[in-house]
Amino acid sequence: MRKSIISLALALGLALPAFSDTLTIKPGAPARYTVVKGDTLWGISGRYLKSPWKWPACGR
């Protein structure tokens, strides 16, 4: 019984990332962007992502 519970917990833990939200880029966003002085990650993400608060997920 204990092995079954551990196996189930492990399987659910590995499957969880498959259900996570994906980043959606706004239409018209460039494939490449050159950072200029004064840019912030928040500003760039707000310009090109539909959900800018998820910008940390871009680095995964």
CHARMM internal coordinates of N, CA and C (Angstrom, degrees):
IC EDIT
DIST 1 N 1 CA 1.4563
DIST 1 CA 1 C 1.5343
ANGL 1 N 1 CA 1 C 110.69
DIST 1 C 2 N 1.3224
ANGL 1 CA 1 C 2 N 115.41
DIHE 1 N 1 CA 1 C 2 N -43.26
DIST 2 N 2 CA 1.4719
ANGL 1 C 2 N 2 CA 119.76
DIHE 1 CA 1 C 2 N 2 CA -178.58
DIST 2 CA 2 C 1.5263
ANGL 2 N 2 CA 2 C 111.15
DIHE 1 C 2 N 2 CA 2 C -62.62
DIST 2 C 3 N 1.3375
ANGL 2 CA 2 C 3 N 116.73
DIHE 2 N 2 CA 2 C 3 N -40.11
DIST 3 N 3 CA 1.4682
ANGL 2 C 3 N 3 CA 120.62
DIHE 2 CA 2 C 3 N 3 CA 178.69
DIST 3 CA 3 C 1.5296
ANGL 3 N 3 CA 3 C 110.79
DIHE 2 C 3 N 3 CA 3 C -64.36
DIST 3 C 4 N 1.3117
ANGL 3 CA 3 C 4 N 116.43
DIHE 3 N 3 CA 3 C 4 N -36.75
DIST 4 N 4 CA 1.4672
ANGL 3 C 4 N 4 CA 120.55
DIHE 3 CA 3 C 4 N 4 CA 178.98
DIST 4 CA 4 C 1.5249
ANGL 4 N 4 CA 4 C 110.90
DIHE 3 C 4 N 4 CA 4 C -64.42
DIST 4 C 5 N 1.3066
ANGL 4 CA 4 C 5 N 116.79
DIHE 4 N 4 CA 4 C 5 N -42.79
DIST 5 N 5 CA 1.4681
ANGL 4 C 5 N 5 CA 121.27
DIHE 4 CA 4 C 5 N 5 CA -179.98
DIST 5 CA 5 C 1.5239
ANGL 5 N 5 CA 5 C 110.35
DIHE 4 C 5 N 5 CA 5 C -65.69
DIST 5 C 6 N 1.3245
ANGL 5 CA 5 C 6 N 116.12
DIHE 5 N 5 CA 5 C 6 N -42.98
DIST 6 N 6 CA 1.4675
ANGL 5 C 6 N 6 CA 119.74
DIHE 5 CA 5 C 6 N 6 CA 179.39
DIST 6 CA 6 C 1.5246
ANGL 6 N 6 CA 6 C 109.99
DIHE 5 C 6 N 6 CA 6 C -64.95
DIST 6 C 7 N 1.3319
ANGL 6 CA 6 C 7 N 117.42
DIHE 6 N 6 CA 6 C 7 N -41.90
DIST 7 N 7 CA 1.4636
ANGL 6 C 7 N 7 CA 121.19
DIHE 6 CA 6 C 7 N 7 CA 178.96
DIST 7 CA 7 C 1.5217
ANGL 7 N 7 CA 7 C 111.26
DIHE 6 C 7 N 7 CA 7 C -63.30
DIST 7 C 8 N 1.3208
ANGL 7 CA 7 C 8 N 116.87
DIHE 7 N 7 CA 7 C 8 N -41.95
DIST 8 N 8 CA 1.4587
ANGL 7 C 8 N 8 CA 121.11
DIHE 7 CA 7 C 8 N 8 CA 178.93
DIST 8 CA 8 C 1.5213
ANGL 8 N 8 CA 8 C 110.95
DIHE 7 C 8 N 8 CA 8 C -64.59
DIST 8 C 9 N 1.3156
ANGL 8 CA 8 C 9 N 117.21
DIHE 8 N 8 CA 8 C 9 N -44.71
DIST 9 N 9 CA 1.4640
ANGL 8 C 9 N 9 CA 120.91
DIHE 8 CA 8 C 9 N 9 CA 179.51
DIST 9 CA 9 C 1.5258
ANGL 9 N 9 CA 9 C 110.79
DIHE 8 C 9 N 9 CA 9 C -63.13
DIST 9 C 10 N 1.3047
ANGL 9 CA 9 C 10 N 117.45
DIHE 9 N 9 CA 9 C 10 N -40.44
DIST 10 N 10 CA 1.4571
ANGL 9 C 10 N 10 CA 121.66
DIHE 9 CA 9 C 10 N 10 CA 178.74
DIST 10 CA 10 C 1.5263
ANGL 10 N 10 CA 10 C 110.79
DIHE 9 C 10 N 10 CA 10 C -65.95
DIST 10 C 11 N 1.3153
ANGL 10 CA 10 C 11 N 117.10
DIHE 10 N 10 CA 10 C 11 N -43.10
DIST 11 N 11 CA 1.4653
ANGL 10 C 11 N 11 CA 120.98
DIHE 10 CA 10 C 11 N 11 CA 179.64
DIST 11 CA 11 C 1.5314
ANGL 11 N 11 CA 11 C 111.13
DIHE 10 C 11 N 11 CA 11 C -63.30
DIST 11 C 12 N 1.3217
ANGL 11 CA 11 C 12 N 116.61
DIHE 11 N 11 CA 11 C 12 N -42.49
DIST 12 N 12 CA 1.4649
ANGL 11 C 12 N 12 CA 119.81
DIHE 11 CA 11 C 12 N 12 CA 178.61
DIST 12 CA 12 C 1.5278
ANGL 12 N 12 CA 12 C 110.93
DIHE 11 C 12 N 12 CA 12 C -66.49
DIST 12 C 13 N 1.3187
ANGL 12 CA 12 C 13 N 117.20
DIHE 12 N 12 CA 12 C 13 N -38.47
DIST 13 N 13 CA 1.4589
ANGL 12 C 13 N 13 CA 120.99
DIHE 12 CA 12 C 13 N 13 CA 179.22
DIST 13 CA 13 C 1.5099
ANGL 13 N 13 CA 13 C 112.23
DIHE 12 C 13 N 13 CA 13 C -64.80
DIST 13 C 14 N 1.3156
ANGL 13 CA 13 C 14 N 116.85
DIHE 13 N 13 CA 13 C 14 N -36.63
DIST 14 N 14 CA 1.4592
ANGL 13 C 14 N 14 CA 120.40
DIHE 13 CA 13 C 14 N 14 CA 178.65
DIST 14 CA 14 C 1.5241
ANGL 14 N 14 CA 14 C 112.02
DIHE 13 C 14 N 14 CA 14 C -76.51
DIST 14 C 15 N 1.3152
ANGL 14 CA 14 C 15 N 117.63
DIHE 14 N 14 CA 14 C 15 N -28.58
DIST 15 N 15 CA 1.4594
ANGL 14 C 15 N 15 CA 121.25
DIHE 14 CA 14 C 15 N 15 CA -178.75
DIST 15 CA 15 C 1.5222
ANGL 15 N 15 CA 15 C 112.35
DIHE 14 C 15 N 15 CA 15 C -83.07
DIST 15 C 16 N 1.3131
ANGL 15 CA 15 C 16 N 117.95
DIHE 15 N 15 CA 15 C 16 N -19.62
DIST 16 N 16 CA 1.4643
ANGL 15 C 16 N 16 CA 121.55
DIHE 15 CA 15 C 16 N 16 CA -175.52
DIST 16 CA 16 C 1.5286
ANGL 16 N 16 CA 16 C 113.62
DIHE 15 C 16 N 16 CA 16 C -56.89
DIST 16 C 17 N 1.3316
ANGL 16 CA 16 C 17 N 120.62
DIHE 16 N 16 CA 16 C 17 N -43.56
DIST 17 N 17 CA 1.4698
ANGL 16 C 17 N 17 CA 118.95
DIHE 16 CA 16 C 17 N 17 CA 179.12
DIST 17 CA 17 C 1.5234
ANGL 17 N 17 CA 17 C 113.60
DIHE 16 C 17 N 17 CA 17 C -60.24
DIST 17 C 18 N 1.3205
ANGL 17 CA 17 C 18 N 117.84
DIHE 17 N 17 CA 17 C 18 N -24.79
DIST 18 N 18 CA 1.4600
ANGL 17 C 18 N 18 CA 120.50
DIHE 17 CA 17 C 18 N 18 CA 179.01
DIST 18 CA 18 C 1.5291
ANGL 18 N 18 CA 18 C 111.54
DIHE 17 C 18 N 18 CA 18 C -66.82
DIST 18 C 19 N 1.3135
ANGL 18 CA 18 C 19 N 117.58
DIHE 18 N 18 CA 18 C 19 N -22.73
DIST 19 N 19 CA 1.4567
ANGL 18 C 19 N 19 CA 121.47
DIHE 18 CA 18 C 19 N 19 CA -178.88
DIST 19 CA 19 C 1.5266
ANGL 19 N 19 CA 19 C 113.18
DIHE 18 C 19 N 19 CA 19 C -96.39
DIST 19 C 20 N 1.3133
ANGL 19 CA 19 C 20 N 117.23
DIHE 19 N 19 CA 19 C 20 N 0.68
DIST 20 N 20 CA 1.4622
ANGL 19 C 20 N 20 CA 119.93
DIHE 19 CA 19 C 20 N 20 CA -177.42
DIST 20 CA 20 C 1.5255
ANGL 20 N 20 CA 20 C 110.78
DIHE 19 C 20 N 20 CA 20 C -72.90
DIST 20 C 21 N 1.3181
ANGL 20 CA 20 C 21 N 115.39
DIHE 20 N 20 CA 20 C 21 N 158.35
DIST 21 N 21 CA 1.4554
ANGL 20 C 21 N 21 CA 120.76
DIHE 20 CA 20 C 21 N 21 CA 178.90
DIST 21 CA 21 C 1.5114
ANGL 21 N 21 CA 21 C 110.28
DIHE 20 C 21 N 21 CA 21 C -67.88
DIST 21 C 22 N 1.3153
ANGL 21 CA 21 C 22 N 115.10
DIHE 21 N 21 CA 21 C 22 N 148.99
DIST 22 N 22 CA 1.4535
ANGL 21 C 22 N 22 CA 119.76
DIHE 21 CA 21 C 22 N 22 CA 175.83
DIST 22 CA 22 C 1.5146
ANGL 22 N 22 CA 22 C 108.35
DIHE 21 C 22 N 22 CA 22 C -105.40
DIST 22 C 23 N 1.2940
ANGL 22 CA 22 C 23 N 115.93
DIHE 22 N 22 CA 22 C 23 N 155.18
DIST 23 N 23 CA 1.4568
ANGL 22 C 23 N 23 CA 120.81
DIHE 22 CA 22 C 23 N 23 CA 177.35
DIST 23 CA 23 C 1.5146
ANGL 23 N 23 CA 23 C 109.26
DIHE 22 C 23 N 23 CA 23 C -76.50
DIST 23 C 24 N 1.3179
ANGL 23 CA 23 C 24 N 116.14
DIHE 23 N 23 CA 23 C 24 N 137.89
DIST 24 N 24 CA 1.4498
ANGL 23 C 24 N 24 CA 121.21
DIHE 23 CA 23 C 24 N 24 CA 177.78
DIST 24 CA 24 C 1.5197
ANGL 24 N 24 CA 24 C 108.21
DIHE 23 C 24 N 24 CA 24 C -118.56
DIST 24 C 25 N 1.3052
ANGL 24 CA 24 C 25 N 115.30
DIHE 24 N 24 CA 24 C 25 N 125.45
DIST 25 N 25 CA 1.4583
ANGL 24 C 25 N 25 CA 121.15
DIHE 24 CA 24 C 25 N 25 CA -179.24
DIST 25 CA 25 C 1.5258
ANGL 25 N 25 CA 25 C 109.10
DIHE 24 C 25 N 25 CA 25 C -92.03
DIST 25 C 26 N 1.3224
ANGL 25 CA 25 C 26 N 116.21
DIHE 25 N 25 CA 25 C 26 N 140.21
DIST 26 N 26 CA 1.4558
ANGL 25 C 26 N 26 CA 121.18
DIHE 25 CA 25 C 26 N 26 CA 179.26
DIST 26 CA 26 C 1.5199
ANGL 26 N 26 CA 26 C 110.46
DIHE 25 C 26 N 26 CA 26 C -66.02
DIST 26 C 27 N 1.3371
ANGL 26 CA 26 C 27 N 117.35
DIHE 26 N 26 CA 26 C 27 N 149.22
DIST 27 N 27 CA 1.4644
ANGL 26 C 27 N 27 CA 120.25
DIHE 26 CA 26 C 27 N 27 CA 176.47
DIST 27 CA 27 C 1.5372
ANGL 27 N 27 CA 27 C 110.20
DIHE 26 C 27 N 27 CA 27 C -60.94
DIST 27 C 28 N 1.2995
ANGL 27 CA 27 C 28 N 115.77
DIHE 27 N 27 CA 27 C 28 N 140.76
DIST 28 N 28 CA 1.4557
ANGL 27 C 28 N 28 CA 120.41
DIHE 27 CA 27 C 28 N 28 CA 178.43
DIST 28 CA 28 C 1.5160
ANGL 28 N 28 CA 28 C 114.32
DIHE 27 C 28 N 28 CA 28 C 87.27
DIST 28 C 29 N 1.3205
ANGL 28 CA 28 C 29 N 118.01
DIHE 28 N 28 CA 28 C 29 N 0.50
DIST 29 N 29 CA 1.4698
ANGL 28 C 29 N 29 CA 120.59
DIHE 28 CA 28 C 29 N 29 CA 178.73
DIST 29 CA 29 C 1.5258
ANGL 29 N 29 CA 29 C 108.89
DIHE 28 C 29 N 29 CA 29 C -70.56
DIST 29 C 30 N 1.3150
ANGL 29 CA 29 C 30 N 117.33
DIHE 29 N 29 CA 29 C 30 N 139.81
DIST 30 N 30 CA 1.4690
ANGL 29 C 30 N 30 CA 119.07
DIHE 29 CA 29 C 30 N 30 CA -179.65
DIST 30 CA 30 C 1.5259
ANGL 30 N 30 CA 30 C 111.69
DIHE 29 C 30 N 30 CA 30 C -72.41
DIST 30 C 31 N 1.3172
ANGL 30 CA 30 C 31 N 115.86
DIHE 30 N 30 CA 30 C 31 N 156.51
DIST 31 N 31 CA 1.4598
ANGL 30 C 31 N 31 CA 120.52
DIHE 30 CA 30 C 31 N 31 CA 177.07
DIST 31 CA 31 C 1.5316
ANGL 31 N 31 CA 31 C 110.46
DIHE 30 C 31 N 31 CA 31 C -73.11
DIST 31 C 32 N 1.3208
ANGL 31 CA 31 C 32 N 116.78
DIHE 31 N 31 CA 31 C 32 N -24.02
DIST 32 N 32 CA 1.4677
ANGL 31 C 32 N 32 CA 121.80
DIHE 31 CA 31 C 32 N 32 CA -179.03
DIST 32 CA 32 C 1.5222
ANGL 32 N 32 CA 32 C 108.09
DIHE 31 C 32 N 32 CA 32 C -140.05
DIST 32 C 33 N 1.3204
ANGL 32 CA 32 C 33 N 115.65
DIHE 32 N 32 CA 32 C 33 N 142.20
DIST 33 N 33 CA 1.4577
ANGL 32 C 33 N 33 CA 121.42
DIHE 32 CA 32 C 33 N 33 CA 179.73
DIST 33 CA 33 C 1.5211
ANGL 33 N 33 CA 33 C 108.47
DIHE 32 C 33 N 33 CA 33 C -133.52
DIST 33 C 34 N 1.3182
ANGL 33 CA 33 C 34 N 116.50
DIHE 33 N 33 CA 33 C 34 N 133.54
DIST 34 N 34 CA 1.4548
ANGL 33 C 34 N 34 CA 121.31
DIHE 33 CA 33 C 34 N 34 CA 176.95
DIST 34 CA 34 C 1.5218
ANGL 34 N 34 CA 34 C 108.60
DIHE 33 C 34 N 34 CA 34 C -98.57
DIST 34 C 35 N 1.3154
ANGL 34 CA 34 C 35 N 115.82
DIHE 34 N 34 CA 34 C 35 N 122.42
DIST 35 N 35 CA 1.4580
ANGL 34 C 35 N 35 CA 121.72
DIHE 34 CA 34 C 35 N 35 CA -179.27
DIST 35 CA 35 C 1.5230
ANGL 35 N 35 CA 35 C 109.27
DIHE 34 C 35 N 35 CA 35 C -70.97
DIST 35 C 36 N 1.3247
ANGL 35 CA 35 C 36 N 115.41
DIHE 35 N 35 CA 35 C 36 N 134.85
DIST 36 N 36 CA 1.4616
ANGL 35 C 36 N 36 CA 121.08
DIHE 35 CA 35 C 36 N 36 CA 177.88
DIST 36 CA 36 C 1.5245
ANGL 36 N 36 CA 36 C 108.73
DIHE 35 C 36 N 36 CA 36 C -117.09
DIST 36 C 37 N 1.3123
ANGL 36 CA 36 C 37 N 115.44
DIHE 36 N 36 CA 36 C 37 N 161.01
DIST 37 N 37 CA 1.4569
ANGL 36 C 37 N 37 CA 120.75
DIHE 36 CA 36 C 37 N 37 CA -178.91
DIST 37 CA 37 C 1.5310
ANGL 37 N 37 CA 37 C 110.15
DIHE 36 C 37 N 37 CA 37 C -55.41
DIST 37 C 38 N 1.3025
ANGL 37 CA 37 C 38 N 115.68
DIHE 37 N 37 CA 37 C 38 N 132.12
DIST 38 N 38 CA 1.4579
ANGL 37 C 38 N 38 CA 121.39
DIHE 37 CA 37 C 38 N 38 CA -179.41
DIST 38 CA 38 C 1.5208
ANGL 38 N 38 CA 38 C 113.92
DIHE 37 C 38 N 38 CA 38 C 97.77
DIST 38 C 39 N 1.3374
ANGL 38 CA 38 C 39 N 117.73
DIHE 38 N 38 CA 38 C 39 N -13.62
DIST 39 N 39 CA 1.4655
ANGL 38 C 39 N 39 CA 120.53
DIHE 38 CA 38 C 39 N 39 CA 177.50
DIST 39 CA 39 C 1.5237
ANGL 39 N 39 CA 39 C 110.05
DIHE 38 C 39 N 39 CA 39 C -67.17
DIST 39 C 40 N 1.3243
ANGL 39 CA 39 C 40 N 115.43
DIHE 39 N 39 CA 39 C 40 N 147.85
DIST 40 N 40 CA 1.4597
ANGL 39 C 40 N 40 CA 121.78
DIHE 39 CA 39 C 40 N 40 CA 172.91
DIST 40 CA 40 C 1.5237
ANGL 40 N 40 CA 40 C 107.62
DIHE 39 C 40 N 40 CA 40 C -126.74
DIST 40 C 41 N 1.3170
ANGL 40 CA 40 C 41 N 116.94
DIHE 40 N 40 CA 40 C 41 N 156.96
DIST 41 N 41 CA 1.4619
ANGL 40 C 41 N 41 CA 119.60
DIHE 40 CA 40 C 41 N 41 CA 177.25
DIST 41 CA 41 C 1.5262
ANGL 41 N 41 CA 41 C 110.53
DIHE 40 C 41 N 41 CA 41 C -61.37
DIST 41 C 42 N 1.3207
ANGL 41 CA 41 C 42 N 115.90
DIHE 41 N 41 CA 41 C 42 N -37.46
DIST 42 N 42 CA 1.4600
ANGL 41 C 42 N 42 CA 119.52
DIHE 41 CA 41 C 42 N 42 CA 179.06
DIST 42 CA 42 C 1.5329
ANGL 42 N 42 CA 42 C 110.85
DIHE 41 C 42 N 42 CA 42 C -64.16
DIST 42 C 43 N 1.3190
ANGL 42 CA 42 C 43 N 116.66
DIHE 42 N 42 CA 42 C 43 N -42.09
DIST 43 N 43 CA 1.4658
ANGL 42 C 43 N 43 CA 120.46
DIHE 42 CA 42 C 43 N 43 CA -179.86
DIST 43 CA 43 C 1.5169
ANGL 43 N 43 CA 43 C 112.38
DIHE 42 C 43 N 43 CA 43 C -66.52
DIST 43 C 44 N 1.3211
ANGL 43 CA 43 C 44 N 116.62
DIHE 43 N 43 CA 43 C 44 N -43.15
DIST 44 N 44 CA 1.4662
ANGL 43 C 44 N 44 CA 120.59
DIHE 43 CA 43 C 44 N 44 CA 179.65
DIST 44 CA 44 C 1.5279
ANGL 44 N 44 CA 44 C 109.75
DIHE 43 C 44 N 44 CA 44 C -66.13
DIST 44 C 45 N 1.3173
ANGL 44 CA 44 C 45 N 116.82
DIHE 44 N 44 CA 44 C 45 N -44.25
DIST 45 N 45 CA 1.4652
ANGL 44 C 45 N 45 CA 119.27
DIHE 44 CA 44 C 45 N 45 CA -179.28
DIST 45 CA 45 C 1.5221
ANGL 45 N 45 CA 45 C 111.21
DIHE 44 C 45 N 45 CA 45 C -65.49
DIST 45 C 46 N 1.3295
ANGL 45 CA 45 C 46 N 117.16
DIHE 45 N 45 CA 45 C 46 N -36.36
DIST 46 N 46 CA 1.4613
ANGL 45 C 46 N 46 CA 120.18
DIHE 45 CA 45 C 46 N 46 CA 177.67
DIST 46 CA 46 C 1.5134
ANGL 46 N 46 CA 46 C 112.57
DIHE 45 C 46 N 46 CA 46 C -65.47
DIST 46 C 47 N 1.3091
ANGL 46 CA 46 C 47 N 115.79
DIHE 46 N 46 CA 46 C 47 N -29.29
DIST 47 N 47 CA 1.4608
ANGL 46 C 47 N 47 CA 121.01
DIHE 46 CA 46 C 47 N 47 CA -179.27
DIST 47 CA 47 C 1.5259
ANGL 47 N 47 CA 47 C 111.78
DIHE 46 C 47 N 47 CA 47 C -77.12
DIST 47 C 48 N 1.3437
ANGL 47 CA 47 C 48 N 118.02
DIHE 47 N 47 CA 47 C 48 N -35.04
DIST 48 N 48 CA 1.4567
ANGL 47 C 48 N 48 CA 120.48
DIHE 47 CA 47 C 48 N 48 CA -169.70
DIST 48 CA 48 C 1.5259
ANGL 48 N 48 CA 48 C 116.55
DIHE 47 C 48 N 48 CA 48 C -119.41
DIST 48 C 49 N 1.3214
ANGL 48 CA 48 C 49 N 119.31
DIHE 48 N 48 CA 48 C 49 N -12.60
DIST 49 N 49 CA 1.4630
ANGL 48 C 49 N 49 CA 120.87
DIHE 48 CA 48 C 49 N 49 CA 179.36
DIST 49 CA 49 C 1.5247
ANGL 49 N 49 CA 49 C 110.77
DIHE 48 C 49 N 49 CA 49 C -107.68
DIST 49 C 50 N 1.3283
ANGL 49 CA 49 C 50 N 116.01
DIHE 49 N 49 CA 49 C 50 N 143.28
DIST 50 N 50 CA 1.4652
ANGL 49 C 50 N 50 CA 119.60
DIHE 49 CA 49 C 50 N 50 CA 176.68
DIST 50 CA 50 C 1.5240
ANGL 50 N 50 CA 50 C 111.11
DIHE 49 C 50 N 50 CA 50 C -71.09
DIST 50 C 51 N 1.3213
ANGL 50 CA 50 C 51 N 117.54
DIHE 50 N 50 CA 50 C 51 N -28.02
DIST 51 N 51 CA 1.4615
ANGL 50 C 51 N 51 CA 122.88
DIHE 50 CA 50 C 51 N 51 CA 177.32
DIST 51 CA 51 C 1.5274
ANGL 51 N 51 CA 51 C 108.07
DIHE 50 C 51 N 51 CA 51 C -123.15
DIST 51 C 52 N 1.3318
ANGL 51 CA 51 C 52 N 118.18
DIHE 51 N 51 CA 51 C 52 N 80.25
DIST 52 N 52 CA 1.4643
ANGL 51 C 52 N 52 CA 120.61
DIHE 51 CA 51 C 52 N 52 CA -172.11
DIST 52 CA 52 C 1.5182
ANGL 52 N 52 CA 52 C 114.99
DIHE 51 C 52 N 52 CA 52 C -61.22
DIST 52 C 53 N 1.3144
ANGL 52 CA 52 C 53 N 119.12
DIHE 52 N 52 CA 52 C 53 N -23.97
DIST 53 N 53 CA 1.4656
ANGL 52 C 53 N 53 CA 121.12
DIHE 52 CA 52 C 53 N 53 CA -179.79
DIST 53 CA 53 C 1.5288
ANGL 53 N 53 CA 53 C 111.37
DIHE 52 C 53 N 53 CA 53 C -70.54
DIST 53 C 54 N 1.3252
ANGL 53 CA 53 C 54 N 118.57
DIHE 53 N 53 CA 53 C 54 N -8.15
DIST 54 N 54 CA 1.4513
ANGL 53 C 54 N 54 CA 121.62
DIHE 53 CA 53 C 54 N 54 CA 179.43
DIST 54 CA 54 C 1.5289
ANGL 54 N 54 CA 54 C 112.30
DIHE 53 C 54 N 54 CA 54 C -95.50
DIST 54 C 55 N 1.3396
ANGL 54 CA 54 C 55 N 118.00
DIHE 54 N 54 CA 54 C 55 N 12.08
DIST 55 N 55 CA 1.4690
ANGL 54 C 55 N 55 CA 119.38
DIHE 54 CA 54 C 55 N 55 CA -176.11
DIST 55 CA 55 C 1.5263
ANGL 55 N 55 CA 55 C 113.91
DIHE 54 C 55 N 55 CA 55 C -57.25
DIST 55 C 56 N 1.3450
ANGL 55 CA 55 C 56 N 121.33
DIHE 55 N 55 CA 55 C 56 N -28.70
DIST 56 N 56 CA 1.4699
ANGL 55 C 56 N 56 CA 117.68
DIHE 55 CA 55 C 56 N 56 CA 178.09
DIST 56 CA 56 C 1.5411
ANGL 56 N 56 CA 56 C 113.36
DIHE 55 C 56 N 56 CA 56 C -61.65
DIST 56 C 57 N 1.3255
ANGL 56 CA 56 C 57 N 117.17
DIHE 56 N 56 CA 56 C 57 N -22.42
DIST 57 N 57 CA 1.4633
ANGL 56 C 57 N 57 CA 120.67
DIHE 56 CA 56 C 57 N 57 CA 179.95
DIST 57 CA 57 C 1.5268
ANGL 57 N 57 CA 57 C 111.65
DIHE 56 C 57 N 57 CA 57 C -72.28
DIST 57 C 58 N 1.3045
ANGL 57 CA 57 C 58 N 118.56
DIHE 57 N 57 CA 57 C 58 N -13.84
DIST 58 N 58 CA 1.4655
ANGL 57 C 58 N 58 CA 121.03
DIHE 57 CA 57 C 58 N 58 CA 179.99
DIST 58 CA 58 C 1.5084
ANGL 58 N 58 CA 58 C 112.29
DIHE 57 C 58 N 58 CA 58 C -65.67
DIST 58 C 59 N 1.3082
ANGL 58 CA 58 C 59 N 117.84
DIHE 58 N 58 CA 58 C 59 N -27.50
DIST 59 N 59 CA 1.4420
ANGL 58 C 59 N 59 CA 121.35
DIHE 58 CA 58 C 59 N 59 CA -177.03
DIST 59 CA 59 C 1.5127
ANGL 59 N 59 CA 59 C 115.47
DIHE 58 C 59 N 59 CA 59 C -84.15
DIST 59 C 60 N 1.3135
ANGL 59 CA 59 C 60 N 117.31
DIHE 59 N 59 CA 59 C 60 N 0.20
DIST 60 N 60 CA 1.4724
ANGL 59 C 60 N 60 CA 119.25
DIHE 59 CA 59 C 60 N 60 CA -178.37
DIST 60 CA 60 C 1.4858
ANGL 60 N 60 CA 60 C 111.97
DIHE 59 C 60 N 60 CA 60 C -71.20
END
COOR INIT
IC SEED 1 N 1 CA 1 C
IC BUILD
